[in-house]
Amino acid sequence: MTDTDITSRLAELGITLPDVATPAGAYVPAVRSGRNVYTAGQVPFVDGKLPLTGKVGTDVTPEDAKDLARVCALNALAAVDSVAGLERVVRVVKVTGFVASAPDFTAQNVVINGASELLGEVFKDAGVHARSAIGVAVLPLDAPVEVEIQVELTDATQ
């Protein structure tokens, strides 16, 4: 996609990229290696705060968690944009989603659809990706969801 294409697409969808989240540890939000950008796990920060905390299936509904996964994906896109520019993304390669799950919660795939669907809306066919959706006992800061993405760029030049 070109800069104009991606800017137009985001505007058409009513999406404004958030500021890149400040890391909560000794890492950076995204790293570029050749034609790939790998993001760190992105929690659903909105204006620097988590709108909800706790386990999906007890403290957080699956529907709310799916919305939070969408926010995680937006934060991941902001991280990609900060190191390479979204206009250079050829395709989304991989999404890994972590869901802080109640012991009997088994719909992690449905929750992480929030991230996958957003990437499909933004990049269309280039947003189709491989994915893992993993249930975990707890996430940093008691976040209900965390998402990381890998994207391929048009070329390896800076």
C-alpha positions as CSV (number, residue, x, y, z in Angstrom):
1,M,0.0,0.0,0.0
2,T,1.2,3.5,-0.6
3,D,1.1,6.2,2.1
4,T,-1.9,7.8,0.5
5,D,-3.7,4.4,0.3
6,I,-3.1,3.5,4.0
7,T,-3.9,7.0,5.2
8,S,-7.1,6.9,3.1
9,R,-8.0,3.4,4.3
10,L,-7.5,4.4,8.0
11,A,-9.6,7.5,7.5
12,E,-12.3,5.5,5.7
13,L,-12.5,3.2,8.7
14,G,-12.5,6.0,11.2
15,I,-9.2,4.9,12.7
16,T,-6.6,7.1,14.2
17,L,-3.4,5.4,15.2
18,P,-2.6,5.9,18.9
19,D,0.8,7.1,20.2
20,V,3.3,4.3,20.5
21,A,2.9,2.8,24.0
22,T,5.8,3.4,26.4
23,P,7.4,0.0,27.1
24,A,6.7,-1.4,30.6
25,G,10.2,-3.0,30.7
26,A,13.6,-3.3,29.1
27,Y,12.5,-3.6,25.5
28,V,11.4,-1.5,22.5
29,P,7.9,-1.5,21.0
30,A,9.1,-2.9,17.6
31,V,12.2,-4.0,15.9
32,R,12.9,-4.1,12.2
33,S,15.1,-6.8,10.7
34,G,15.5,-6.8,6.9
35,R,12.0,-6.9,5.4
36,N,10.3,-7.8,8.6
37,V,9.0,-5.8,11.6
38,Y,8.3,-7.7,14.9
39,T,6.4,-6.0,17.6
40,A,6.7,-6.6,21.3
41,G,3.5,-7.8,22.9
42,Q,1.0,-4.9,23.0
43,V,-1.5,-4.6,25.8
44,P,-4.7,-2.6,25.2
45,F,-3.5,0.7,26.5
46,V,-5.8,3.6,25.8
47,D,-4.2,7.0,26.6
48,G,-1.6,5.1,28.7
49,K,-4.1,3.2,30.8
50,L,-5.7,-0.3,30.7
51,P,-9.5,0.2,30.4
52,L,-10.1,-3.2,31.9
53,T,-8.1,-5.7,33.9
54,G,-8.4,-9.3,35.0
55,K,-9.3,-12.7,33.5
56,V,-11.4,-13.2,30.5
57,G,-14.4,-15.4,31.4
58,T,-14.7,-14.0,35.0
59,D,-13.7,-10.4,35.2
60,V,-13.9,-9.4,31.5
61,T,-16.5,-10.6,29.0
62,P,-15.3,-12.3,25.8
63,E,-17.0,-9.5,23.9
64,D,-15.0,-6.8,25.8
65,A,-11.9,-8.9,25.4
66,K,-12.4,-9.0,21.7
67,D,-12.6,-5.2,21.6
68,L,-9.5,-5.0,23.7
69,A,-7.7,-7.3,21.2
70,R,-8.6,-4.8,18.5
71,V,-7.0,-2.1,20.6
72,C,-3.9,-4.2,21.0
73,A,-3.7,-4.5,17.2
74,L,-4.0,-0.8,16.8
75,N,-1.1,-0.3,19.3
76,A,0.9,-2.9,17.3
77,L,0.3,-0.9,14.1
78,A,1.4,2.3,15.8
79,A,4.6,0.4,16.7
80,V,5.2,-0.8,13.2
81,D,4.5,2.7,11.8
82,S,7.1,4.1,14.2
83,V,10.0,2.0,12.8
84,A,9.0,1.5,9.2
85,G,5.8,3.3,8.1
86,L,2.6,1.5,7.5
87,E,2.7,2.4,3.8
88,R,5.6,-0.1,3.4
89,V,3.7,-3.1,4.8
90,V,3.3,-5.7,2.1
91,R,1.4,-8.2,4.3
92,V,0.7,-9.2,7.9
93,V,2.6,-12.4,8.3
94,K,1.8,-13.6,11.9
95,V,-0.3,-12.6,14.9
96,T,0.2,-14.1,18.3
97,G,-2.5,-13.4,20.9
98,F,-2.4,-14.1,24.6
99,V,-5.6,-14.2,26.6
100,A,-5.5,-14.1,30.4
101,S,-8.1,-16.8,30.9
102,A,-10.3,-18.1,33.6
103,P,-9.6,-21.8,34.1
104,D,-12.7,-22.9,32.1
105,F,-12.5,-20.3,29.4
106,T,-11.7,-21.9,26.0
107,A,-12.6,-19.2,23.4
108,Q,-9.2,-17.6,23.1
109,N,-9.6,-17.8,19.3
110,V,-12.8,-15.7,19.4
111,V,-11.1,-13.0,21.5
112,I,-8.1,-12.7,19.2
113,N,-10.4,-12.4,16.2
114,G,-10.7,-8.8,17.4
115,A,-7.1,-8.2,16.3
116,S,-7.3,-10.4,13.2
117,E,-10.5,-8.7,12.0
118,L,-8.9,-5.2,12.4
119,L,-5.9,-6.2,10.4
120,G,-8.1,-7.5,7.7
121,E,-10.1,-4.3,7.6
122,V,-7.0,-2.2,7.3
123,F,-4.9,-4.3,4.9
124,K,-7.7,-6.3,3.2
125,D,-6.1,-9.4,1.5
126,A,-2.6,-8.4,2.7
127,G,-4.0,-8.6,6.3
128,V,-4.7,-12.4,6.1
129,H,-2.1,-14.0,8.4
130,A,-1.1,-17.1,10.4
131,R,-2.1,-16.9,14.0
132,S,-1.8,-18.4,17.5
133,A,-4.3,-17.7,20.2
134,I,-3.0,-18.8,23.6
135,G,-4.7,-18.9,27.0
136,V,-2.4,-17.9,29.9
137,A,-2.8,-17.5,33.7
138,V,-1.9,-13.9,33.9
139,L,-0.4,-11.1,31.7
140,P,1.7,-8.0,32.7
141,L,-0.2,-5.3,34.6
142,D,-3.2,-7.8,34.8
143,A,-4.1,-7.0,31.2
144,P,-6.8,-9.3,29.8
145,V,-5.2,-9.5,26.3
146,E,-1.8,-9.0,24.7
147,V,-1.1,-9.2,20.9
148,E,2.1,-9.2,18.9
149,I,2.4,-9.0,15.1
150,Q,5.0,-9.6,12.4
151,V,4.7,-7.8,9.1
152,E,6.6,-8.0,5.9
153,L,7.8,-4.7,4.2
154,T,8.2,-3.8,0.6
155,D,12.0,-3.9,0.8
156,A,14.9,-4.2,3.2
157,T,16.3,-0.6,2.8
158,Q,16.0,1.9,5.5
